Amino acid sequence: MVKLLWLVALACIAWRLYSGRWPWQAKTPRSALSFEAARARALLGIEAGASRREIVEAHRRRVALVHPDRGGSSEQVHEANAARDVLLAQLPAEV
């Protein structure tokens, strides 16, 4: 049983390295992913095809604006973090 669990874990990691996504993310409809990505890009103020560096910089700017210490709220920071995570997850895996 333990060997089976190890094989499943290794298969999941291999899938992640090959496709850039976890196996359970592959079943998410592309239309839902593109809607989330469009919403995330609008929130961060970046265009489609942005690089990793552009996404991270836009996230830093957004968090600086909405941080609770500067009059924002923690919900807005969580939204910015989620937007960053969605966009970074859609980037192809770096080799």
Backbone as JSON Lines, residues from 0, in Angstrom:
{"i":0,"aa":"M","n":[0.82,-1.2,0.0],"ca":[0.0,0.0,0.0],"c":[0.87,1.27,0.0]}
{"i":1,"aa":"V","n":[1.96,1.21,0.77],"ca":[2.85,2.37,0.83],"c":[3.51,2.6,-0.53]}
{"i":2,"aa":"K","n":[3.86,1.5,-1.21],"ca":[4.47,1.64,-2.54],"c":[3.5,2.31,-3.52]}
{"i":3,"aa":"L","n":[2.24,1.96,-3.41],"ca":[1.24,2.56,-4.28],"c":[1.13,4.07,-4.04]}
{"i":4,"aa":"L","n":[1.14,4.46,-2.78],"ca":[1.07,5.89,-2.45],"c":[2.3,6.63,-2.99]}
{"i":5,"aa":"W","n":[3.47,6.01,-2.88],"ca":[4.69,6.63,-3.42],"c":[4.59,6.77,-4.93]}
{"i":6,"aa":"L","n":[4.08,5.76,-5.59],"ca":[3.94,5.82,-7.05],"c":[2.96,6.92,-7.47]}
{"i":7,"aa":"V","n":[1.87,7.03,-6.74],"ca":[0.9,8.09,-7.04],"c":[1.53,9.46,-6.84]}
{"i":8,"aa":"A","n":[2.27,9.63,-5.73],"ca":[2.93,10.91,-5.46],"c":[3.95,11.23,-6.55]}
{"i":9,"aa":"L","n":[4.75,10.26,-6.94],"ca":[5.73,10.48,-8.01],"c":[5.06,10.8,-9.34]}
{"i":10,"aa":"A","n":[3.95,10.12,-9.62],"ca":[3.22,10.4,-10.85],"c":[2.67,11.83,-10.85]}
{"i":11,"aa":"C","n":[2.18,12.28,-9.71],"ca":[1.67,13.66,-9.61],"c":[2.79,14.67,-9.83]}
{"i":12,"aa":"I","n":[3.95,14.42,-9.25],"ca":[5.08,15.32,-9.42],"c":[5.56,15.33,-10.87]}
{"i":13,"aa":"A","n":[5.6,14.15,-11.48],"ca":[6.0,14.08,-12.89],"c":[5.01,14.84,-13.77]}
{"i":14,"aa":"W","n":[3.73,14.71,-13.49],"ca":[2.7,15.44,-14.24],"c":[2.92,16.95,-14.1]}
{"i":15,"aa":"R","n":[3.21,17.39,-12.88],"ca":[3.44,18.82,-12.61],"c":[4.66,19.32,-13.39]}
{"i":16,"aa":"L","n":[5.73,18.55,-13.41],"ca":[6.93,18.95,-14.14],"c":[6.69,18.98,-15.64]}
{"i":17,"aa":"Y","n":[5.9,18.04,-16.13],"ca":[5.64,17.96,-17.57],"c":[4.68,19.05,-18.05]}
{"i":18,"aa":"S","n":[3.57,19.22,-17.33],"ca":[2.52,20.11,-17.83],"c":[2.49,21.48,-17.16]}
{"i":19,"aa":"G","n":[3.16,21.61,-16.04],"ca":[3.13,22.9,-15.34],"c":[1.93,23.04,-14.43]}
{"i":20,"aa":"R","n":[1.11,22.0,-14.31],"ca":[-0.08,22.01,-13.45],"c":[-0.16,20.7,-12.72]}
{"i":21,"aa":"W","n":[-0.85,20.71,-11.62],"ca":[-1.11,19.48,-10.9],"c":[-2.21,18.72,-11.63]}
{"i":22,"aa":"P","n":[-2.28,17.41,-11.48],"ca":[-3.29,16.63,-12.21],"c":[-4.72,17.09,-11.94]}
{"i":23,"aa":"W","n":[-5.02,17.51,-10.74],"ca":[-6.38,17.93,-10.43],"c":[-6.69,19.3,-11.01]}
{"i":24,"aa":"Q","n":[-5.69,20.06,-11.4],"ca":[-5.94,21.34,-12.06],"c":[-6.25,21.16,-13.54]}
{"i":25,"aa":"A","n":[-5.83,20.08,-14.12],"ca":[-6.03,19.85,-15.55],"c":[-7.5,19.66,-15.88]}
{"i":26,"aa":"K","n":[-8.31,19.28,-14.92],"ca":[-9.73,19.04,-15.17],"c":[-10.56,20.32,-15.09]}
{"i":27,"aa":"T","n":[-9.97,21.42,-14.7],"ca":[-10.69,22.68,-14.64],"c":[-10.93,23.17,-16.06]}
{"i":28,"aa":"P","n":[-12.16,23.53,-16.39],"ca":[-12.45,23.98,-17.75],"c":[-11.63,25.23,-18.11]}
{"i":29,"aa":"R","n":[-11.15,25.26,-19.32],"ca":[-10.33,26.39,-19.78],"c":[-11.09,27.7,-19.7]}
{"i":30,"aa":"S","n":[-12.4,27.69,-19.94],"ca":[-13.16,28.93,-19.9],"c":[-13.16,29.51,-18.49]}
{"i":31,"aa":"A","n":[-13.23,28.65,-17.48],"ca":[-13.18,29.14,-16.1],"c":[-11.81,29.7,-15.79]}
{"i":32,"aa":"L","n":[-10.77,29.03,-16.28],"ca":[-9.42,29.52,-16.06],"c":[-9.2,30.86,-16.74]}
{"i":33,"aa":"S","n":[-9.7,31.0,-17.96],"ca":[-9.49,32.26,-18.67],"c":[-10.28,33.39,-18.02]}
{"i":34,"aa":"F","n":[-11.47,33.08,-17.48],"ca":[-12.24,34.11,-16.78],"c":[-11.51,34.56,-15.52]}
{"i":35,"aa":"E","n":[-11.0,33.6,-14.76],"ca":[-10.24,33.95,-13.55],"c":[-9.0,34.75,-13.9]}
{"i":36,"aa":"A","n":[-8.32,34.35,-14.97],"ca":[-7.11,35.04,-15.38],"c":[-7.42,36.47,-15.84]}
{"i":37,"aa":"A","n":[-8.51,36.64,-16.57],"ca":[-8.89,37.98,-17.03],"c":[-9.22,38.87,-15.84]}
{"i":38,"aa":"R","n":[-9.92,38.31,-14.86],"ca":[-10.24,39.07,-13.66],"c":[-8.96,39.42,-12.88]}
{"i":39,"aa":"A","n":[-8.04,38.47,-12.81],"ca":[-6.79,38.7,-12.09],"c":[-5.94,39.76,-12.8]}
{"i":40,"aa":"R","n":[-5.88,39.69,-14.14],"ca":[-5.12,40.7,-14.89],"c":[-5.72,42.09,-14.7]}
{"i":41,"aa":"A","n":[-7.04,42.17,-14.68],"ca":[-7.7,43.46,-14.48],"c":[-7.4,44.01,-13.08]}
{"i":42,"aa":"L","n":[-7.42,43.14,-12.1],"ca":[-7.15,43.56,-10.73],"c":[-5.72,44.08,-10.58]}
{"i":43,"aa":"L","n":[-4.77,43.39,-11.19],"ca":[-3.37,43.79,-11.08],"c":[-2.97,44.84,-12.12]}
{"i":44,"aa":"G","n":[-3.82,45.04,-13.12],"ca":[-3.53,46.06,-14.13],"c":[-2.44,45.67,-15.1]}
{"i":45,"aa":"I","n":[-2.44,44.4,-15.52],"ca":[-1.44,43.96,-16.49],"c":[-2.14,43.35,-17.69]}
{"i":46,"aa":"E","n":[-1.39,43.19,-18.77],"ca":[-1.95,42.67,-20.01],"c":[-1.72,41.17,-20.12]}
{"i":47,"aa":"A","n":[-2.43,40.54,-21.02],"ca":[-2.25,39.1,-21.27],"c":[-0.83,38.87,-21.78]}
{"i":48,"aa":"G","n":[-0.25,37.77,-21.38],"ca":[1.11,37.44,-21.82],"c":[2.18,38.09,-20.97]}
{"i":49,"aa":"A","n":[1.81,38.6,-19.81],"ca":[2.8,39.24,-18.93],"c":[3.77,38.19,-18.4]}
{"i":50,"aa":"S","n":[5.01,38.62,-18.21],"ca":[6.03,37.71,-17.7],"c":[5.9,37.57,-16.19]}
{"i":51,"aa":"R","n":[6.64,36.63,-15.65],"ca":[6.65,36.4,-14.2],"c":[7.06,37.68,-13.46]}
{"i":52,"aa":"R","n":[8.06,38.33,-13.96],"ca":[8.55,39.56,-13.33],"c":[7.48,40.65,-13.33]}
{"i":53,"aa":"E","n":[6.76,40.8,-14.45],"ca":[5.71,41.81,-14.54],"c":[4.56,41.5,-13.57]}
{"i":54,"aa":"I","n":[4.23,40.22,-13.44],"ca":[3.16,39.83,-12.52],"c":[3.56,40.14,-11.08]}
{"i":55,"aa":"V","n":[4.77,39.79,-10.72],"ca":[5.24,40.02,-9.35],"c":[5.31,41.52,-9.05]}
{"i":56,"aa":"E","n":[5.8,42.3,-9.99],"ca":[5.89,43.76,-9.78],"c":[4.5,44.38,-9.67]}
{"i":57,"aa":"A","n":[3.55,43.95,-10.5],"ca":[2.18,44.47,-10.42],"c":[1.55,44.08,-9.09]}
{"i":58,"aa":"H","n":[1.84,42.89,-8.61],"ca":[1.33,42.45,-7.31],"c":[1.89,43.33,-6.2]}
{"i":59,"aa":"R","n":[3.18,43.61,-6.25],"ca":[3.8,44.47,-5.22],"c":[3.17,45.86,-5.21]}
{"i":60,"aa":"R","n":[2.95,46.4,-6.4],"ca":[2.32,47.73,-6.47],"c":[0.92,47.7,-5.89]}
{"i":61,"aa":"R","n":[0.15,46.66,-6.23],"ca":[-1.24,46.55,-5.75],"c":[-1.28,46.39,-4.24]}
{"i":62,"aa":"V","n":[-0.42,45.54,-3.69],"ca":[-0.4,45.33,-2.24],"c":[0.03,46.61,-1.53]}
{"i":63,"aa":"A","n":[0.95,47.36,-2.11],"ca":[1.37,48.62,-1.5],"c":[0.19,49.6,-1.42]}
{"i":64,"aa":"L","n":[-0.72,49.55,-2.39],"ca":[-1.87,50.44,-2.38],"c":[-2.96,50.02,-1.39]}
{"i":65,"aa":"V","n":[-3.17,48.71,-1.26],"ca":[-4.32,48.23,-0.49],"c":[-3.94,47.62,0.85]}
{"i":66,"aa":"H","n":[-2.7,47.79,1.26],"ca":[-2.26,47.22,2.54],"c":[-3.03,47.86,3.7]}
{"i":67,"aa":"P","n":[-3.39,47.08,4.72],"ca":[-4.14,47.63,5.86],"c":[-3.43,48.79,6.57]}
{"i":68,"aa":"D","n":[-2.12,48.8,6.55],"ca":[-1.38,49.9,7.17],"c":[-1.53,51.2,6.39]}
{"i":69,"aa":"R","n":[-1.99,51.11,5.16],"ca":[-2.17,52.3,4.33],"c":[-3.63,52.58,4.03]}
{"i":70,"aa":"G","n":[-4.51,52.06,4.86],"ca":[-5.93,52.36,4.71],"c":[-6.71,51.33,3.93]}
{"i":71,"aa":"G","n":[-6.07,50.28,3.48],"ca":[-6.77,49.23,2.75],"c":[-7.32,48.19,3.72]}
{"i":72,"aa":"S","n":[-7.66,47.05,3.18],"ca":[-8.18,45.98,4.04],"c":[-7.45,44.67,3.74]}
{"i":73,"aa":"S","n":[-7.55,43.76,4.66],"ca":[-6.89,42.47,4.46],"c":[-7.57,41.69,3.33]}
{"i":74,"aa":"E","n":[-8.86,41.91,3.1],"ca":[-9.55,41.25,2.0],"c":[-8.95,41.66,0.66]}
{"i":75,"aa":"Q","n":[-8.62,42.93,0.52],"ca":[-8.02,43.4,-0.72],"c":[-6.64,42.8,-0.93]}
{"i":76,"aa":"V","n":[-5.89,42.62,0.14],"ca":[-4.58,41.98,0.04],"c":[-4.74,40.52,-0.37]}
{"i":77,"aa":"H","n":[-5.75,39.85,0.21],"ca":[-6.0,38.46,-0.15],"c":[-6.41,38.34,-1.62]}
{"i":78,"aa":"E","n":[-7.19,39.29,-2.12],"ca":[-7.58,39.28,-3.54],"c":[-6.35,39.46,-4.43]}
{"i":79,"aa":"A","n":[-5.46,40.36,-4.05],"ca":[-4.25,40.57,-4.83],"c":[-3.37,39.32,-4.82]}
{"i":80,"aa":"N","n":[-3.27,38.67,-3.68],"ca":[-2.48,37.43,-3.59],"c":[-3.09,36.34,-4.45]}
{"i":81,"aa":"A","n":[-4.41,36.22,-4.43],"ca":[-5.08,35.21,-5.24],"c":[-4.89,35.49,-6.73]}
{"i":82,"aa":"A","n":[-4.96,36.75,-7.12],"ca":[-4.76,37.12,-8.52],"c":[-3.35,36.76,-8.96]}
{"i":83,"aa":"R","n":[-2.37,37.06,-8.13],"ca":[-0.98,36.7,-8.44],"c":[-0.84,35.19,-8.6]}
{"i":84,"aa":"D","n":[-1.43,34.44,-7.68],"ca":[-1.32,32.99,-7.72],"c":[-1.96,32.4,-8.98]}
{"i":85,"aa":"V","n":[-3.11,32.94,-9.38],"ca":[-3.79,32.46,-10.6],"c":[-2.91,32.7,-11.82]}
{"i":86,"aa":"L","n":[-2.35,33.88,-11.91],"ca":[-1.54,34.21,-13.09],"c":[-0.22,33.45,-13.12]}
{"i":87,"aa":"L","n":[0.41,33.28,-11.97],"ca":[1.65,32.53,-11.93],"c":[1.42,31.05,-12.21]}
{"i":88,"aa":"A","n":[0.28,30.52,-11.82],"ca":[-0.03,29.11,-12.08],"c":[-0.24,28.85,-13.56]}
{"i":89,"aa":"Q","n":[-0.64,29.87,-14.31],"ca":[-0.88,29.68,-15.74],"c":[0.38,29.85,-16.59]}
{"i":90,"aa":"L","n":[1.44,30.32,-15.98],"ca":[2.68,30.45,-16.74],"c":[3.27,29.06,-17.0]}
{"i":91,"aa":"P","n":[3.93,28.88,-18.12],"ca":[4.55,27.57,-18.36],"c":[5.65,27.32,-17.33]}
{"i":92,"aa":"A","n":[5.87,26.06,-17.04],"ca":[6.88,25.69,-16.05],"c":[8.26,26.11,-16.55]}
{"i":93,"aa":"E","n":[9.06,26.67,-15.65],"ca":[10.4,27.09,-15.99],"c":[11.32,25.88,-15.98]}
{"i":94,"aa":"V","n":[12.19,25.84,-16.95],"ca":[13.12,24.71,-17.03],"c":[14.49,25.12,-16.59]}
